Amino acid sequence: MAEQRGTTEHGPGEQERRGFEELVAEGAAVPTEGWDFSWFEGRATEARPSWGYARSMADRLAAATAVLDLQTGGGEVLDFALGAAAPKAPALTVATEGWPPNVAKATALLRPRGVAVVASPDDAPLPFGDAAFDLVVSRHPVSPNWPEIARVLEPGGTYFAQHVGPTSVFELVEYFLGPLSQEQRSGRHPDRERADAEAAGLEIVDLRAERLRMEFRDIAAVVHFLRKVVWMVPDFTVEAYEPQLRALHEQIESEGPFVAHSARHLFDARKPKP
């Protein structure tokens, strides 16, 4: 989503004045492949974490030899980081991705940089040998497989990733699904992930968490977001949620942007040397 540079709310703009059906149709027609959120410019914003993950990743890439990017999406973040790291890019970079449309998109984007994209389901064992990489990175993995991450890291190697935290965008999720259970609300908690990483044999060097403001300024942005980030409302379709969408459209028109909050945490973990 577009970077949020402030929190000033604006009155209804051109997009808010457009009709419900037109906006919903637009949000439903936008392709969802990859992790390019530029379409949201002007209609949704999300504040960025203070650590600047993509640029921090570039610094790590510049000092690494063999790198694995897990669940690369369309390869956009890795492509940016490799460009920023040049000419000190690692000698070997490999990426995995589980969704076929994203595999094709990432391959087209990353092949010119010499990156091999491997089709691998998110929950499958990693198709690499032990101690194959000195750096493993990931931006928003669905669920980190800590034993596999530890296995493919060489001793002294680093896992450097930005994860989605607990109750991320739950204001929007609960608008559609109603109140969620405490178990659902505590999922992806950094303390739980820390314990799982340590159980797999990793040492936590740094772990930071932030909660960040988001704004949805028209209903098309809501529709496209829920189609793109499919785990938020897993059964989402425009037809199934038409009454809620219409009511939210009217709310945005009368009250201004719908405000939610994303949760992000930065993991910096190391595999100990013998």
N, C-alpha and C positions, 0 to 999 in steps of 0.2 A: 504494500500500500504506500501511497505517497507519504513522504516524511512530514510529520507535524512540526511546524516551527513555532507554534503558539497555541493558545487555548481560547482565543477570542472567538465567540460564536457569531455567525453572520445570519442576517435575515434571509428569507426565501430568495433564492437566486433563480436563474433561468431554468436549471434542471428541476428544482422543486416545483416550479409552476407547470411543468409538463404533466400530461395525464398519467394516471396510474397504469393503464394498459400499455401505453407506449414505453414507459420506463421499465416495467416488468419484462416486456418483450425484449428490450435492449439488453437488460441484465442476463436474460436467459439465452441470448444468442452469442455472447462473447466466448471465444474459445478459452478453455481452462488449462491447457497444457503448460507445464513449466512453472517457474516461480517468479515470473516477471509481473510485477504489480503496477506497472506504469499506467494501465488503463484507469486506475482509481484516481489519477491526478485530477484534483478539482472537485471530487465527489466523495472521497473518504481519505482520512489521514490516520497515521499511527506514529506516535513518538518512538524514537529509536533509543536503545540502551546506551548508556554513557560510554561503554567500552568499545563501541564501534567494531562489531565482530568481523566484518569483511576486511577492513584494513588491518586489524590485528591478525587475522588469518594470513594476510599477505606477508606480514613480518615473520610469522612462523615458517611459511613456505620458503622464504629466502634463506633460512638457516637449515633447511631439511634436505635430505638426500632422496628418500623414498617415501611417498605420501599416498594415503588412501583417503578419499572423500566418500563418506557413507551417505546413501540416500540423497544424491546430488540434485534431485528434481530435474529441471531443465538445464542444469549446469551453470546457471547465471552467476551464482555467488563464487564458485570456483573460478570461472572465467575472469571475473573482475579481479579476484585475489592474485591469480597468476599474472595478469597484466600488470598489476601494481608491484608484484615481486620481481618482474623482469628488470635486468637480465640475470637475476640470481634465482631463477626458478629451479626447483629440484630436478635431478636427473631423471627420476621416474615418478609419474603421477598416474594413479588409477582411480576411477570412480565407480560406485555401484548405484543402481537404481532399479526399483521393482515394478514401476508402472510402465507398460510398453510405450504409450505415447511420449512419455518423458525420456525413455531410453533413446528413442529416435531423435528427439529434440536435443538432448545433451550430447549425443554423438556428433550431430552436425555442428554444434557450437564448439565442442572441445577438441575434436579431431585436429583442427589446424594448430592447436597448441601441443599436439603430441600426446594427448590424454586418451587412454583406452577406457571406454565405458562398458562395464560388465553388467548384463541383465541378471539381477539376483533378488529374489523375494526378500522383503524386509525382515521376515522372521526366520530365514534360512541360515545355516552356518555359512560363514564367509568363505568364498571359493579361493582362498589363498593359504600359503604355507605358514607355519609358525615363524614368528619373529621376522616377518617380511617387510615391515615398515618402521621407520623411526618417528613418523608423525601420522596420526589418524585425526581427521577433522570431520565435522558434520554440523550443518545448520538445520535445526528443527527435525531431528530424527523422530520417527513415529514412536519407537521404543528401543532404547539402546540395549544391545545384546552385550552386556559387560564381559562375560566369559570369553566371547569371541573377540571383542576388542582387545582384551588383555592378551589373548593367544597370538594375534597377528602383530602385536607391538614387540619390537626388540627390547631387551633389557635397557632401561634408561630412556626408552621412547615415551612419547607424549600423546595423550588424547586431549584435543582442544576443540570445544564445541559449544554452540549456543542451543539450549533446550527451551521448549515451551514449558511454562510452569503451571501450577495448579490454578483452577478456576479462570483460565485465560478466556476472555471474551464471554464469560458466563452470563453477563447481563443480556447479551443477544441470545445465547443458547437457551436460557431459562425463559426468555420472552416467548419462544416457540414451544419449548418442551415442558415448561413449568418447573417447580423446584426440584433439584436433583438431590440424590442421597449424599450423605457425608462421605461415603466411599468414593463416589464420583467426584466430589469436590476436592478430595485430598489426593487424587491421582496426579502423577508427575511431580510430586513434592520433592524439592531438592534434597531434603534430609533423607528421604527414602532412597533417592537415587545415589546419594553419597554412600549410604550403607551398602547398597547393592554393588557399587563400584569397588568399595573396600573389600567386600566379600570375594570379589573376583581377583583380588590381589593388587589393586591399584592404590597408589597414594594420592590423596587430594592435595594439590599444590595451592589452588585457589578456587573458591566457589562464591559467586556473587549473584544476587537476585534483584530484579527491579519490576515494578508494576507501572504500566505506561498507558497514557490516555489514547483512546481511539475515538474517531467521529465518523459516523455514516451520514452523509448529507443528502442522499436520495435513496429511494427504494431499489433502484437498479443496482446500486453498490451493494446493498444487502443481498439481493438475489445472486449476483455474481460471486460474492464472497462465500456464501453458503454452498454454491455449486463447486467452487474451487477448493475450499477447505472442507472436504466432504465429511470428516469425522465430527464436525461441530454439531450438526443436526443430521444424523446418518440417513434418515428416510426423507430428506428434504426434496420436494418438488414444488413448483409453483402451484400446481393444481391442488395438492394436499394441504397447502398452507395459505391458500388464497385469502381467507377471512383475516388471518393474522397479518398478512402482508398489506392488505388494504387498510387495516386499522393503523399499522405502523406508518404507512405512507401519509395518512391524514395527520398523525401525530408529528411527523417530521415537518410537514407543511405548516402546521400551526405553532409548533414549539421550537423548531430548529433541529439541529443534528441530534441523532441518537448517539449517546455517549456510552462507551464500554471501555474496558481496560484489559490489555494483554499482559501476560506474565512471562518473563524471560529470565533464564539464569545461565551464567557462564561457567562452564566446567573446564578446569585445567588440571589434568591428572597425569601421573607418571607411573610407568612400570618399573619397579625397583630393580637395580642391578643385583646379581647374586652376591 
